């Protein structure tokens, strides 16, 4: 290795899948700072990869526990869009093959938009079943956002092509559902199935809001997705609510009072 240049060592290391520790130890003791830096960078990369494998394996804990109890079709359920001032609330439901590897799967809020889009396609291609439930603004204003969230979840479950025998929900117990269910706090970061459902819900809703952005271009829905941002509030106060604004939400109601 001492006869090799730093670039040659870097090129060799990039091609390796697993470098023995004794070689890395030699690199870390090399008199050349560049070689030592390459070794440290590789060790950090390997540690991150190991941590990610452990995280992904742990995401199956809830599903494996239920499978050991005899459940075979375990659906994760999550929602997107409880907080915005405009647009629908959307829920996703997803049954994944137990133990399937979907690299990068995580809580949708922790992912960049392009990564969510990629995973959306991967989930749909590999899921045993998936469903989406959408509840519009009229329902939200009539029954409140919590009841609308429950309804979106029920619709997502009903849309599954396979009847689940157990549900894993992100933090809630869904009323009016006879299937056994388990609420998991921060479930979209703790369960493969819930994380997949969160991505289905988030991407579906974002796409809807992007279309609403074309229909109502003054409000910038394609940028803030209907959330309470300064840009959105400024447009709301300037132009008043449009048909997809939630009139039961305080900031929208306050504008209506001034009209």
GULUMNU-445069 format. One record per residue (C-alpha): residue number from 1; residue in three letters; x, y, z. Coordinates in steps of 0.2 Angstrom, whole numbers. Last residue first. Layout:
REM residues N
<atom seq="NUM" type="Ala" u="X" v="Y" w="Z"/>
...
REM end
This chain:
REM residues 259
<atom seq="259" type="Unk" u="-326" v="202" w="23"/>
<atom seq="258" type="Unk" u="-318" v="204" w="40"/>
<atom seq="257" type="Unk" u="-326" v="189" w="48"/>
<atom seq="256" type="Unk" u="-321" v="178" w="33"/>
<atom seq="255" type="Unk" u="-303" v="183" w="37"/>
<atom seq="254" type="Unk" u="-305" v="177" w="55"/>
<atom seq="253" type="Unk" u="-313" v="161" w="49"/>
<atom seq="252" type="Unk" u="-298" v="157" w="38"/>
<atom seq="251" type="Unk" u="-286" v="160" w="52"/>
<atom seq="250" type="Unk" u="-297" v="150" w="65"/>
<atom seq="249" type="Unk" u="-300" v="134" w="55"/>
<atom seq="248" type="Unk" u="-319" v="131" w="51"/>
<atom seq="247" type="Unk" u="-318" v="139" w="34"/>
<atom seq="246" type="Unk" u="-305" v="126" w="28"/>
<atom seq="245" type="Unk" u="-299" v="133" w="12"/>
<atom seq="244" type="Unk" u="-303" v="123" w="-4"/>
<atom seq="243" type="Unk" u="-316" v="135" w="-12"/>
<atom seq="242" type="Unk" u="-305" v="150" w="-11"/>
<atom seq="241" type="Unk" u="-303" v="161" w="5"/>
<atom seq="240" type="Unk" u="-300" v="180" w="4"/>
<atom seq="239" type="Unk" u="-288" v="188" w="-9"/>
<atom seq="238" type="Unk" u="-277" v="199" w="1"/>
<atom seq="237" type="Unk" u="-279" v="191" w="18"/>
<atom seq="236" type="Unk" u="-277" v="173" w="11"/>
<atom seq="235" type="Unk" u="-262" v="178" w="0"/>
<atom seq="234" type="Unk" u="-253" v="185" w="15"/>
<atom seq="233" type="Unk" u="-258" v="170" w="26"/>
<atom seq="232" type="Unk" u="-251" v="158" w="13"/>
<atom seq="231" type="Unk" u="-234" v="168" w="11"/>
<atom seq="230" type="Unk" u="-232" v="169" w="30"/>
<atom seq="229" type="Unk" u="-235" v="150" w="31"/>
<atom seq="228" type="Unk" u="-249" v="141" w="39"/>
<atom seq="227" type="Unk" u="-250" v="125" w="28"/>
<atom seq="226" type="Unk" u="-259" v="124" w="11"/>
<atom seq="225" type="Unk" u="-246" v="113" w="2"/>
<atom seq="224" type="Unk" u="-233" v="127" w="5"/>
<atom seq="223" type="Unk" u="-226" v="128" w="-13"/>
<atom seq="222" type="Unk" u="-239" v="120" w="-24"/>
<atom seq="221" type="Unk" u="-253" v="129" w="-14"/>
<atom seq="220" type="Unk" u="-246" v="146" w="-20"/>
<atom seq="219" type="Unk" u="-261" v="156" w="-16"/>
<atom seq="218" type="Unk" u="-264" v="166" w="-32"/>
<atom seq="217" type="Unk" u="-263" v="151" w="-43"/>
<atom seq="216" type="Unk" u="-280" v="144" w="-39"/>
<atom seq="215" type="Unk" u="-282" v="130" w="-52"/>
<atom seq="214" type="Unk" u="-264" v="127" w="-55"/>
<atom seq="213" type="Unk" u="-260" v="127" w="-36"/>
<atom seq="212" type="Unk" u="-274" v="115" w="-34"/>
<atom seq="211" type="Unk" u="-265" v="103" w="-45"/>
<atom seq="210" type="Unk" u="-250" v="105" w="-34"/>
<atom seq="209" type="Unk" u="-261" v="102" w="-19"/>
<atom seq="208" type="Unk" u="-267" v="86" w="-26"/>
<atom seq="207" type="Unk" u="-249" v="80" w="-29"/>
<atom seq="206" type="Unk" u="-244" v="84" w="-11"/>
<atom seq="205" type="Unk" u="-259" v="75" w="-4"/>
<atom seq="204" type="Unk" u="-255" v="59" w="-14"/>
<atom seq="203" type="Unk" u="-236" v="61" w="-9"/>
<atom seq="202" type="Unk" u="-240" v="63" w="9"/>
<atom seq="201" type="Unk" u="-253" v="49" w="11"/>
<atom seq="200" type="Unk" u="-243" v="36" w="2"/>
<atom seq="199" type="Unk" u="-227" v="41" w="11"/>
<atom seq="198" type="Unk" u="-236" v="40" w="28"/>
<atom seq="197" type="Unk" u="-243" v="22" w="23"/>
<atom seq="196" type="Unk" u="-225" v="16" w="20"/>
<atom seq="195" type="Unk" u="-219" v="23" w="37"/>
<atom seq="194" type="Unk" u="-234" v="14" w="45"/>
<atom seq="193" type="Unk" u="-230" v="-2" w="37"/>
<atom seq="192" type="Unk" u="-211" v="-1" w="41"/>
<atom seq="191" type="Unk" u="-214" v="4" w="59"/>
<atom seq="190" type="Unk" u="-205" v="15" w="71"/>
<atom seq="189" type="Unk" u="-203" v="32" w="62"/>
<atom seq="188" type="Unk" u="-221" v="32" w="56"/>
<atom seq="187" type="Unk" u="-226" v="26" w="72"/>
<atom seq="186" type="Unk" u="-222" v="41" w="82"/>
<atom seq="185" type="Unk" u="-234" v="35" w="95"/>
<atom seq="184" type="Unk" u="-240" v="18" w="90"/>
<atom seq="183" type="Unk" u="-259" v="14" w="90"/>
<atom seq="182" type="Unk" u="-263" v="-4" w="89"/>
<atom seq="181" type="Unk" u="-278" v="-11" w="80"/>
<atom seq="180" type="Unk" u="-289" v="-26" w="79"/>
<atom seq="179" type="Unk" u="-301" v="-25" w="65"/>
<atom seq="178" type="Unk" u="-319" v="-19" w="70"/>
<atom seq="177" type="Unk" u="-316" v="-1" w="64"/>
<atom seq="176" type="Unk" u="-329" v="12" w="69"/>
<atom seq="175" type="Unk" u="-317" v="22" w="79"/>
<atom seq="174" type="Unk" u="-299" v="23" w="74"/>
<atom seq="173" type="Unk" u="-286" v="22" w="88"/>
<atom seq="172" type="Unk" u="-273" v="35" w="85"/>
<atom seq="171" type="Unk" u="-254" v="37" w="87"/>
<atom seq="170" type="Unk" u="-249" v="31" w="69"/>
<atom seq="169" type="Unk" u="-259" v="16" w="67"/>
<atom seq="168" type="Unk" u="-254" v="-3" w="66"/>
<atom seq="167" type="Unk" u="-269" v="-13" w="60"/>
<atom seq="166" type="Unk" u="-273" v="-31" w="61"/>
<atom seq="165" type="Unk" u="-282" v="-44" w="51"/>
<atom seq="164" type="Unk" u="-281" v="-34" w="35"/>
<atom seq="163" type="Unk" u="-293" v="-37" w="20"/>
<atom seq="162" type="Unk" u="-283" v="-37" w="4"/>
<atom seq="161" type="Unk" u="-286" v="-25" w="-10"/>
<atom seq="160" type="Unk" u="-285" v="-11" w="2"/>
<atom seq="159" type="Unk" u="-298" v="3" w="-2"/>
<atom seq="158" type="Unk" u="-308" v="0" w="14"/>
<atom seq="157" type="Unk" u="-292" v="3" w="25"/>
<atom seq="156" type="Unk" u="-290" v="20" w="16"/>
<atom seq="155" type="Unk" u="-308" v="25" w="18"/>
<atom seq="154" type="Unk" u="-307" v="21" w="36"/>
<atom seq="153" type="Unk" u="-291" v="32" w="38"/>
<atom seq="152" type="Unk" u="-299" v="46" w="29"/>
<atom seq="151" type="Unk" u="-314" v="45" w="40"/>
<atom seq="150" type="Unk" u="-303" v="45" w="56"/>
<atom seq="149" type="Unk" u="-295" v="61" w="49"/>
<atom seq="148" type="Unk" u="-311" v="69" w="46"/>
<atom seq="147" type="Unk" u="-317" v="65" w="64"/>
<atom seq="146" type="Unk" u="-301" v="74" w="70"/>
<atom seq="145" type="Unk" u="-303" v="88" w="57"/>
<atom seq="144" type="Unk" u="-320" v="94" w="62"/>
<atom seq="143" type="Unk" u="-337" v="86" w="56"/>
<atom seq="142" type="Unk" u="-344" v="99" w="44"/>
<atom seq="141" type="Unk" u="-329" v="109" w="40"/>
<atom seq="140" type="Unk" u="-319" v="94" w="37"/>
<atom seq="139" type="Unk" u="-332" v="86" w="27"/>
<atom seq="138" type="Unk" u="-334" v="101" w="16"/>
<atom seq="137" type="Unk" u="-315" v="102" w="14"/>
<atom seq="136" type="Unk" u="-313" v="85" w="7"/>
<atom seq="135" type="Unk" u="-309" v="68" w="14"/>
<atom seq="134" type="Unk" u="-297" v="57" w="4"/>
<atom seq="133" type="Unk" u="-293" v="38" w="8"/>
<atom seq="132" type="Unk" u="-278" v="29" w="0"/>
<atom seq="131" type="Unk" u="-276" v="10" w="-1"/>
<atom seq="130" type="Unk" u="-261" v="-2" w="-2"/>
<atom seq="129" type="Unk" u="-260" v="-21" w="-4"/>
<atom seq="128" type="Unk" u="-246" v="-34" w="-5"/>
<atom seq="127" type="Unk" u="-234" v="-19" w="-7"/>
<atom seq="126" type="Unk" u="-219" v="-21" w="-18"/>
<atom seq="125" type="Unk" u="-223" v="-10" w="-33"/>
<atom seq="124" type="Unk" u="-234" v="3" w="-23"/>
<atom seq="123" type="Unk" u="-220" v="4" w="-11"/>
<atom seq="122" type="Unk" u="-206" v="7" w="-24"/>
<atom seq="121" type="Unk" u="-217" v="20" w="-33"/>
<atom seq="120" type="Unk" u="-220" v="30" w="-17"/>
<atom seq="119" type="Unk" u="-202" v="28" w="-12"/>
<atom seq="118" type="Unk" u="-196" v="37" w="-27"/>
<atom seq="117" type="Unk" u="-208" v="51" w="-24"/>
<atom seq="116" type="Unk" u="-204" v="52" w="-6"/>
<atom seq="115" type="Unk" u="-185" v="54" w="-11"/>
<atom seq="114" type="Unk" u="-189" v="68" w="-23"/>
<atom seq="113" type="Unk" u="-199" v="77" w="-9"/>
<atom seq="112" type="Unk" u="-185" v="75" w="4"/>
<atom seq="111" type="Unk" u="-188" v="63" w="18"/>
<atom seq="110" type="Unk" u="-190" v="66" w="37"/>
<atom seq="109" type="Unk" u="-208" v="71" w="35"/>
<atom seq="108" type="Unk" u="-212" v="55" w="26"/>
<atom seq="107" type="Unk" u="-206" v="44" w="41"/>
<atom seq="106" type="Unk" u="-194" v="32" w="35"/>
<atom seq="105" type="Unk" u="-190" v="20" w="21"/>
<atom seq="104" type="Unk" u="-172" v="23" w="14"/>
<atom seq="103" type="Unk" u="-169" v="6" w="8"/>
<atom seq="102" type="Unk" u="-185" v="-5" w="5"/>
<atom seq="101" type="Unk" u="-180" v="-22" w="12"/>
<atom seq="100" type="Unk" u="-195" v="-34" w="14"/>
<atom seq="99" type="Unk" u="-196" v="-42" w="31"/>
<atom seq="98" type="Unk" u="-215" v="-46" w="31"/>
<atom seq="97" type="Unk" u="-222" v="-42" w="14"/>
<atom seq="96" type="Unk" u="-230" v="-25" w="15"/>
<atom seq="95" type="Unk" u="-248" v="-21" w="19"/>
<atom seq="94" type="Unk" u="-252" v="-2" w="17"/>
<atom seq="93" type="Unk" u="-265" v="11" w="22"/>
<atom seq="92" type="Unk" u="-264" v="29" w="17"/>
<atom seq="91" type="Unk" u="-274" v="44" w="24"/>
<atom seq="90" type="Unk" u="-277" v="61" w="16"/>
<atom seq="89" type="Unk" u="-284" v="77" w="23"/>
<atom seq="88" type="Unk" u="-291" v="88" w="10"/>
<atom seq="87" type="Unk" u="-285" v="106" w="5"/>
<atom seq="86" type="Unk" u="-283" v="122" w="15"/>
<atom seq="85" type="Unk" u="-278" v="129" w="32"/>
<atom seq="84" type="Unk" u="-266" v="114" w="34"/>
<atom seq="83" type="Unk" u="-264" v="105" w="51"/>
<atom seq="82" type="Unk" u="-272" v="88" w="48"/>
<atom seq="81" type="Unk" u="-264" v="85" w="31"/>
<atom seq="80" type="Unk" u="-256" v="68" w="30"/>
<atom seq="79" type="Unk" u="-262" v="52" w="38"/>
<atom seq="78" type="Unk" u="-256" v="35" w="43"/>
<atom seq="77" type="Unk" u="-261" v="17" w="43"/>
<atom seq="76" type="Unk" u="-250" v="2" w="43"/>
<atom seq="75" type="Unk" u="-258" v="-14" w="38"/>
<atom seq="74" type="Unk" u="-254" v="-32" w="45"/>
<atom seq="73" type="Unk" u="-260" v="-46" w="34"/>
<atom seq="72" type="Unk" u="-254" v="-62" w="43"/>
<atom seq="71" type="Unk" u="-258" v="-61" w="61"/>
<atom seq="70" type="Unk" u="-253" v="-77" w="71"/>
<atom seq="69" type="Unk" u="-246" v="-70" w="87"/>
<atom seq="68" type="Unk" u="-229" v="-72" w="80"/>
<atom seq="67" type="Unk" u="-235" v="-61" w="65"/>
<atom seq="66" type="Unk" u="-240" v="-47" w="78"/>
<atom seq="65" type="Unk" u="-223" v="-47" w="86"/>
<atom seq="64" type="Unk" u="-214" v="-47" w="69"/>
<atom seq="63" type="Unk" u="-225" v="-32" w="63"/>
<atom seq="62" type="Unk" u="-221" v="-22" w="79"/>
<atom seq="61" type="Unk" u="-202" v="-26" w="77"/>
<atom seq="60" type="Unk" u="-200" v="-23" w="59"/>
<atom seq="59" type="Unk" u="-194" v="-5" w="60"/>
<atom seq="58" type="Unk" u="-179" v="-13" w="70"/>
<atom seq="57" type="Unk" u="-172" v="-21" w="55"/>
<atom seq="56" type="Unk" u="-172" v="-4" w="46"/>
<atom seq="55" type="Unk" u="-163" v="5" w="60"/>
<atom seq="54" type="Unk" u="-150" v="-9" w="62"/>
<atom seq="53" type="Unk" u="-146" v="-8" w="43"/>
<atom seq="52" type="Unk" u="-146" v="11" w="45"/>
<atom seq="51" type="Unk" u="-134" v="10" w="59"/>
<atom seq="50" type="Unk" u="-122" v="-2" w="49"/>
<atom seq="49" type="Unk" u="-122" v="10" w="34"/>
<atom seq="48" type="Unk" u="-118" v="25" w="45"/>
<atom seq="47" type="Unk" u="-104" v="15" w="53"/>
<atom seq="46" type="Unk" u="-97" v="10" w="36"/>
<atom seq="45" type="Unk" u="-97" v="28" w="30"/>
<atom seq="44" type="Unk" u="-88" v="34" w="46"/>
<atom seq="43" type="Unk" u="-75" v="20" w="44"/>
<atom seq="42" type="Unk" u="-73" v="25" w="25"/>
<atom seq="41" type="Unk" u="-70" v="43" w="29"/>
<atom seq="40" type="Unk" u="-58" v="39" w="43"/>
<atom seq="39" type="Unk" u="-48" v="28" w="31"/>
<atom seq="38" type="Unk" u="-48" v="41" w="17"/>
<atom seq="37" type="Unk" u="-42" v="54" w="30"/>
<atom seq="36" type="Unk" u="-28" v="43" w="35"/>
<atom seq="35" type="Unk" u="-22" v="41" w="17"/>
<atom seq="34" type="Unk" u="-23" v="59" w="14"/>
<atom seq="33" type="Unk" u="-12" v="63" w="30"/>
<atom seq="32" type="Unk" u="2" v="52" w="23"/>
<atom seq="31" type="Unk" u="12" v="43" w="37"/>
<atom seq="30" type="Unk" u="0" v="29" w="37"/>
<atom seq="29" type="Unk" u="-6" v="23" w="54"/>
<atom seq="28" type="Unk" u="-25" v="25" w="49"/>
<atom seq="27" type="Unk" u="-21" v="15" w="33"/>
<atom seq="26" type="Unk" u="-13" v="1" w="43"/>
<atom seq="25" type="Unk" u="-28" v="0" w="54"/>
<atom seq="24" type="Unk" u="-40" v="0" w="39"/>
<atom seq="23" type="Unk" u="-30" v="-15" w="32"/>
<atom seq="22" type="Unk" u="-32" v="-24" w="49"/>
<atom seq="21" type="Unk" u="-50" v="-20" w="50"/>
<atom seq="20" type="Unk" u="-54" v="-30" w="34"/>
<atom seq="19" type="Unk" u="-62" v="-20" w="20"/>
<atom seq="18" type="Unk" u="-80" v="-24" w="15"/>
<atom seq="17" type="Unk" u="-89" v="-20" w="-1"/>
<atom seq="16" type="Unk" u="-73" v="-13" w="-10"/>
<atom seq="15" type="Unk" u="-73" v="-3" w="-26"/>
<atom seq="14" type="Unk" u="-72" v="14" w="-17"/>
<atom seq="13" type="Unk" u="-57" v="8" w="-8"/>
<atom seq="12" type="Unk" u="-47" v="4" w="-23"/>
<atom seq="11" type="Unk" u="-50" v="21" w="-31"/>
<atom seq="10" type="Unk" u="-45" v="30" w="-14"/>
<atom seq="9" type="Unk" u="-30" v="19" w="-13"/>
<atom seq="8" type="Unk" u="-25" v="24" w="-31"/>
<atom seq="7" type="Unk" u="-29" v="42" w="-28"/>
<atom seq="6" type="Unk" u="-17" v="42" w="-12"/>
<atom seq="5" type="Unk" u="-3" v="34" w="-23"/>
<atom seq="4" type="Unk" u="2" v="16" w="-20"/>
<atom seq="3" type="Unk" u="19" v="10" w="-15"/>
<atom seq="2" type="Unk" u="15" v="12" w="3"/>
<atom seq="1" type="Unk" u="0" v="0" w="0"/>
REM end
